[in-house]
Amino acid sequence: MLAQHCSREEFFYTLAGFQKKDLHIVVGYQNFLRKNRIWFLPAIGAIPKYLYGQDTLSVRKMLRVIQRGESLLLYPEGIQSTSGSTQPINPATIKLLKKCGLPVVLCSSQGAYLTRPRYSSVIRHGQINYHYQLLFTPQELAELSENQIYDKLLKNFRYNDFDFNQQFHIAYHGKVPNITGLNNIIFRCPICEHDFCFQVEHDTMTCTHCGLAVTMDAYYQLHANEASFKFTNIDQWYQWQRQTVHRSVNQNDFTYTLPVQIGDINLRTLTARPDIIGTGTLTLTHEHLIYKGTYHNQNTTLTFDLHLIPSLPFDPILHNVDMVYNNKYYCFMPTANPLACVQLTLMVEELHNRIDPAWRKVCEDVYDY
């Protein structure tokens, strides 16, 4: 089974709506090292995987599940959607489908992001629809080329929860206004183009530089006090941010430095907040992400090749980014500006696309450049 990843609770909904109960979920390695999941995920047969890394052990575990005649549940986007629309589909997914040669069921959702948007920890109450369809038979996988499989998957996989709700007009309500926390992922004002200038109070997000005031109704529609404000939903605004970041990182003189703390998984308490093991700076260039600072009480320089980092998974609530590089976990927490996580992630994604044509292609298939 392949499923969209719009919500943190996605796999609960996916499993609840499907009759076949031997689905082994493939989830990020760091999710296993949390107090509320360390017993639950192994109990349901979940398989840990390093996000965006070569992980032969997890692949072997997937193949063993198949050899036993059981099933896999994969999220080909890898990470939860930031803005409620399709993320790039990892090309390795197609190769795995070809190799396994099993029936492929697609689970698609409508409204899941709107009940638990990425920028907030508060659940909104509203309608979620789940649909299951047989996407490929073993015979089709054998006959179709990898490009044909990808094209059919992408055509059926695409989603945008805001387009869905514009058509069905379903209200979503929570304990806080729907706009609360939006400045965790929206950092650039489209009127004055200043960054990190938003404050959210009650049902309004206001730019402290130019005075732009934006509200969001129960249907996730945006309304502003400026006639030149052109976005009707979060995804449109977020994709515009990506476009501006895309232009900036492609400047010949681009460089970016961010003061950070570096952390490791908290093995003592297994909480989401990492252990702090150093302080320094992160610097982005066209080809590398470089950390300079202390690391376990020693002065250290760590250099990461952006060719191996398609994205930096980030937590907009805890304000950190993390990754597994050469099978080692790293977590970075901006100190001067905790909200910089999303901007850093967009920069890394767009820099990676400069040097990885295959990944750039799958991004261009889903992003509005």
C-alpha positions as CSV (number, residue, x, y, z in Angstrom):
1,M,0.0,0.0,0.0
2,L,1.1,3.5,-0.8
3,A,-0.4,6.4,1.2
4,Q,-0.3,10.1,1.2
5,H,1.3,11.8,4.2
6,C,-0.9,14.8,5.1
7,S,-1.3,14.4,8.8
8,R,0.7,13.1,11.8
9,E,-2.1,10.6,12.5
10,E,-2.1,9.4,8.9
11,F,-1.2,5.8,9.6
12,F,-3.9,5.4,12.3
13,Y,-6.5,6.5,9.8
14,T,-5.0,4.4,7.0
15,L,-5.0,1.2,9.0
16,A,-8.5,1.9,10.5
17,G,-10.1,2.1,7.1
18,F,-8.5,-0.9,5.5
19,Q,-9.6,-4.5,6.3
20,K,-6.2,-6.1,5.7
21,K,-4.5,-6.0,9.1
22,D,-1.0,-7.3,8.3
23,L,0.4,-4.0,7.0
24,H,3.9,-3.3,8.2
25,I,4.5,0.5,8.3
26,V,7.8,1.9,7.2
27,V,8.5,4.9,9.4
28,G,11.4,7.2,10.2
29,Y,14.1,5.8,12.5
30,Q,13.8,8.7,15.0
31,N,10.1,8.0,15.6
32,F,11.1,4.7,17.4
33,L,13.1,6.6,20.0
34,R,10.2,8.4,21.6
35,K,8.7,7.4,25.0
36,N,5.1,7.1,23.6
37,R,6.2,5.0,20.6
38,I,9.1,2.8,21.6
39,W,6.8,0.0,22.6
40,F,3.9,0.7,20.2
41,L,5.7,0.8,16.8
42,P,7.6,-2.5,17.2
43,A,4.4,-4.1,18.5
44,I,2.6,-3.4,15.3
45,G,5.5,-4.6,13.2
46,A,6.7,-1.2,12.0
47,I,10.0,-1.0,10.1
48,P,12.4,1.8,10.9
49,K,14.2,3.6,8.1
50,Y,16.7,6.5,7.8
51,L,14.9,9.3,5.9
52,Y,16.6,10.1,2.6
53,G,19.5,7.8,3.3
54,Q,20.6,4.5,1.9
55,D,19.4,1.9,4.4
56,T,20.0,-1.6,3.2
57,L,18.9,-3.1,6.6
58,S,15.4,-1.6,6.3
59,V,15.1,-2.8,2.7
60,R,16.0,-6.3,3.8
61,K,13.3,-6.2,6.5
62,M,10.8,-5.1,3.9
63,L,11.7,-8.0,1.6
64,R,11.4,-10.4,4.5
65,V,7.9,-9.2,5.2
66,I,7.0,-9.8,1.6
67,Q,8.6,-13.3,1.6
68,R,6.3,-14.1,4.6
69,G,3.3,-13.2,2.4
70,E,2.5,-10.1,4.5
71,S,2.1,-6.5,3.3
72,L,3.9,-3.2,3.5
73,L,2.6,0.3,4.0
74,L,4.8,3.0,2.5
75,Y,4.7,6.8,2.4
76,P,6.5,7.6,-0.8
77,E,6.8,11.3,0.0
78,G,8.9,10.4,3.1
79,I,7.8,13.3,5.3
80,Q,4.5,14.9,6.2
81,S,3.3,17.6,3.8
82,T,4.3,21.1,5.0
83,S,1.6,23.0,3.2
84,G,-1.2,20.5,2.5
85,S,-0.2,19.5,-1.1
86,T,1.8,16.8,-2.8
87,Q,5.5,16.4,-1.8
88,P,8.1,14.8,-4.2
89,I,7.7,11.1,-4.7
90,N,11.0,9.3,-4.0
91,P,12.2,7.6,-7.3
92,A,13.4,4.6,-5.2
93,T,9.7,3.8,-4.6
94,I,9.2,2.9,-8.3
95,K,12.2,0.5,-8.2
96,L,10.9,-1.2,-5.1
97,L,7.4,-1.7,-6.7
98,K,9.1,-3.2,-9.7
99,K,11.2,-5.5,-7.6
100,C,8.4,-6.7,-5.4
101,G,5.9,-7.3,-8.2
102,L,2.9,-7.3,-5.8
103,P,-0.6,-5.7,-6.1
104,V,-0.3,-2.0,-5.2
105,V,-3.2,-0.3,-3.4
106,L,-3.2,3.5,-3.2
107,C,-4.7,5.1,-0.1
108,S,-5.7,8.8,-0.7
109,S,-7.2,11.2,1.7
110,Q,-9.2,14.5,1.7
111,G,-9.2,16.8,4.7
112,A,-6.5,15.1,6.8
113,Y,-4.1,18.1,6.7
114,L,-7.0,20.4,7.7
115,T,-7.6,18.4,10.9
116,R,-3.9,18.5,11.9
117,P,-2.0,21.1,9.9
118,R,1.8,20.8,10.0
119,Y,2.2,24.2,11.7
120,S,0.1,23.4,14.8
121,S,-0.1,20.8,17.5
122,V,-3.8,21.4,18.0
123,I,-6.3,19.0,16.3
124,R,-9.2,20.6,14.4
125,H,-12.5,18.8,14.2
126,G,-13.9,18.2,10.7
127,Q,-14.5,15.7,8.0
128,I,-11.8,13.4,6.6
129,N,-12.4,11.1,3.6
130,Y,-10.2,8.1,2.8
131,H,-10.3,6.2,-0.5
132,Y,-8.6,2.9,-1.4
133,Q,-8.0,1.7,-5.0
134,L,-6.0,-1.0,-6.7
135,L,-3.4,1.0,-8.6
136,F,-1.2,-1.8,-10.1
137,T,-1.5,-5.5,-10.6
138,P,1.6,-7.6,-10.7
139,Q,1.2,-8.1,-14.4
140,E,1.0,-4.3,-15.0
141,L,4.2,-3.8,-12.9
142,A,6.0,-6.3,-15.1
143,E,4.8,-4.8,-18.4
144,L,5.1,-1.1,-17.6
145,S,8.4,0.8,-17.7
146,E,9.6,2.7,-14.5
147,N,8.6,6.0,-16.2
148,Q,5.1,4.7,-17.0
149,I,4.7,3.4,-13.4
150,Y,5.8,6.8,-12.0
151,D,3.5,8.7,-14.3
152,K,0.4,6.7,-13.4
153,L,1.3,6.9,-9.7
154,L,1.8,10.6,-9.7
155,K,-1.5,11.2,-11.6
156,N,-3.5,9.3,-9.0
157,F,-1.4,10.4,-6.0
158,R,-1.6,14.2,-6.4
159,Y,-3.6,16.0,-3.7
160,N,-4.3,19.5,-2.4
161,D,-6.5,19.7,0.7
162,F,-7.3,23.4,0.0
163,D,-8.6,22.7,-3.5
164,F,-10.7,19.9,-2.0
165,N,-12.3,22.1,0.6
166,Q,-12.9,24.9,-1.9
167,Q,-15.2,22.5,-3.6
168,F,-16.8,20.9,-0.6
169,H,-16.8,23.8,1.8
170,I,-16.4,21.9,5.1
171,A,-15.8,23.8,8.3
172,Y,-12.9,22.8,10.6
173,H,-12.8,24.0,14.2
174,G,-10.3,23.6,17.1
175,K,-9.6,25.0,20.5
176,V,-7.6,27.8,18.9
177,P,-8.2,29.8,15.6
178,N,-7.1,27.9,12.5
179,I,-4.4,30.6,11.8
180,T,-2.7,30.0,15.2
181,G,0.9,28.9,14.5
182,L,0.9,29.7,10.8
183,N,4.1,31.8,11.3
184,N,5.9,28.5,12.0
185,I,5.9,27.8,8.3
186,I,5.1,31.2,6.7
187,F,8.1,33.5,7.2
188,R,8.0,36.0,4.3
189,C,5.6,38.8,3.8
190,P,4.4,39.0,0.1
191,I,3.8,42.8,0.4
192,C,7.1,44.1,1.8
193,E,9.1,40.8,1.4
194,H,10.6,41.1,4.9
195,D,11.2,37.8,6.7
196,F,10.1,36.7,10.2
197,C,8.0,39.7,10.7
198,F,4.7,38.0,11.6
199,Q,2.9,38.0,14.9
200,V,-0.3,36.0,15.5
201,E,-2.9,37.2,17.9
202,H,-6.3,35.6,18.2
203,D,-7.5,35.0,14.6
204,T,-5.1,37.5,12.8
205,M,-1.5,37.2,11.6
206,T,0.0,40.7,11.2
207,C,3.3,41.8,9.5
208,T,5.0,44.1,12.0
209,H,6.9,45.8,9.2
210,C,4.2,46.8,6.7
211,G,0.9,46.2,8.6
212,L,-0.4,43.4,6.4
213,A,-3.2,41.7,8.4
214,V,-4.4,38.2,7.4
215,T,-7.2,36.2,8.9
216,M,-8.3,32.6,8.2
217,D,-11.9,31.3,8.3
218,A,-13.2,27.9,9.4
219,Y,-12.8,26.7,5.7
220,Y,-9.0,27.7,5.7
221,Q,-9.6,30.5,3.3
222,L,-7.3,33.5,3.8
223,H,-8.5,37.1,3.9
224,A,-6.3,40.2,4.0
225,N,-6.6,44.0,4.5
226,E,-4.4,44.6,1.4
227,A,-6.0,44.4,-2.1
228,S,-2.6,43.3,-3.6
229,F,-2.6,40.2,-1.4
230,K,-3.1,37.4,-3.9
231,F,-3.2,34.2,-1.9
232,T,-6.4,32.4,-1.0
233,N,-4.8,29.5,1.0
234,I,-1.7,28.5,2.8
235,D,-0.3,26.3,0.0
236,Q,-0.2,29.2,-2.5
237,W,1.7,31.3,0.0
238,Y,4.1,28.5,0.8
239,Q,4.8,27.8,-2.8
240,W,5.5,31.5,-3.4
241,Q,8.1,31.3,-0.6
242,R,9.7,28.4,-2.3
243,Q,10.0,30.3,-5.6
244,T,11.7,33.3,-3.8
245,V,14.1,30.9,-2.1
246,H,14.8,29.2,-5.4
247,R,15.8,32.5,-6.9
248,S,18.0,33.5,-4.0
249,V,20.0,30.2,-3.7
250,N,20.8,30.3,-7.4
251,Q,22.7,33.6,-7.1
252,N,26.4,33.1,-7.7
253,D,27.4,34.7,-4.4
254,F,24.8,32.8,-2.2
255,T,25.8,31.8,1.3
256,Y,23.8,31.6,4.5
257,T,24.9,31.3,8.1
258,L,22.8,30.4,11.1
259,P,23.7,30.2,14.9
260,V,22.6,26.8,16.2
261,Q,22.8,24.3,18.9
262,I,23.5,20.7,17.9
263,G,21.6,17.9,19.7
264,D,21.3,14.2,19.8
265,I,18.4,11.8,20.5
266,N,17.6,11.9,24.2
267,L,18.1,8.3,25.2
268,R,17.6,9.0,28.9
269,T,14.1,10.2,28.7
270,L,13.1,9.4,25.1
271,T,11.4,12.8,24.8
272,A,11.1,14.7,21.6
273,R,13.5,17.4,22.8
274,P,17.1,16.3,22.1
275,D,20.1,16.4,24.4
276,I,22.2,19.5,23.7
277,I,25.8,18.4,22.8
278,G,27.2,21.6,21.3
279,T,26.9,25.2,20.1
280,G,28.1,26.7,16.8
281,T,27.0,27.9,13.4
282,L,25.6,26.2,10.3
283,T,26.7,27.6,7.0
284,L,25.1,26.8,3.6
285,T,27.0,27.0,0.4
286,H,26.0,25.8,-3.1
287,E,27.4,22.3,-2.3
288,H,27.7,21.8,1.4
289,L,26.1,22.3,4.8
290,I,28.9,23.0,7.3
291,Y,28.7,23.0,11.1
292,K,31.5,24.7,13.1
293,G,31.4,24.7,16.8
294,T,31.6,22.5,19.8
295,Y,30.6,18.8,19.7
296,H,30.7,16.8,22.9
297,N,33.0,19.5,24.4
298,Q,35.4,19.5,21.5
299,N,35.8,22.1,18.7
300,T,34.6,20.4,15.5
301,T,33.9,21.1,11.9
302,L,31.3,18.8,10.3
303,T,30.8,19.0,6.5
304,F,27.7,17.5,4.9
305,D,27.5,17.0,1.1
306,L,24.2,18.5,-0.1
307,H,24.1,15.9,-2.9
308,L,23.1,13.4,-0.2
309,I,20.5,15.6,1.5
310,P,17.3,16.0,-0.5
311,S,15.6,17.7,2.4
312,L,16.0,18.5,6.1
313,P,13.0,17.2,8.0
314,F,12.0,19.9,10.5
315,D,9.7,20.2,13.4
316,P,7.8,23.5,13.3
317,I,6.6,23.1,16.8
318,L,9.9,22.3,18.6
319,H,11.8,24.4,16.1
320,N,14.6,22.0,15.0
321,V,15.8,20.3,11.9
322,D,17.2,16.8,11.9
323,M,18.8,14.3,9.5
324,V,20.7,11.0,9.3
325,Y,24.0,11.4,7.5
326,N,26.2,8.3,7.0
327,N,24.0,6.4,9.4
328,K,24.5,9.0,12.2
329,Y,21.7,11.2,13.6
330,Y,22.1,15.0,13.8
331,C,19.7,17.6,15.1
332,F,20.1,21.4,14.8
333,M,18.2,24.1,16.7
334,P,18.5,27.7,15.6
335,T,19.3,29.9,18.6
336,A,18.9,33.5,17.3
337,N,15.7,32.8,15.4
338,P,13.9,29.5,16.1
339,L,11.5,30.1,13.3
340,A,14.3,29.8,10.7
341,C,13.9,26.0,10.5
342,V,11.5,26.2,7.5
343,Q,13.6,28.7,5.6
344,L,16.7,26.6,6.2
345,T,14.8,23.5,4.9
346,L,13.7,25.2,1.8
347,M,17.2,26.4,1.1
348,V,18.6,22.9,1.5
349,E,16.0,21.5,-0.8
350,E,16.6,24.0,-3.6
351,L,20.4,23.7,-3.3
352,H,20.1,19.9,-3.5
353,N,18.0,20.3,-6.7
354,R,20.9,22.2,-8.3
355,I,23.1,19.2,-8.2
356,D,20.7,16.3,-8.4
357,P,18.8,16.2,-11.8
358,A,16.7,13.2,-10.9
359,W,15.4,14.8,-7.7
360,R,15.0,18.1,-9.4
361,K,12.7,16.4,-11.9
362,V,10.4,14.9,-9.2
363,C,10.2,18.3,-7.5
364,E,9.3,20.1,-10.7
365,D,6.5,17.6,-11.1
366,V,4.8,18.7,-7.9
367,Y,6.0,22.2,-7.1
368,D,4.9,25.4,-8.8
369,Y,8.2,27.0,-9.9
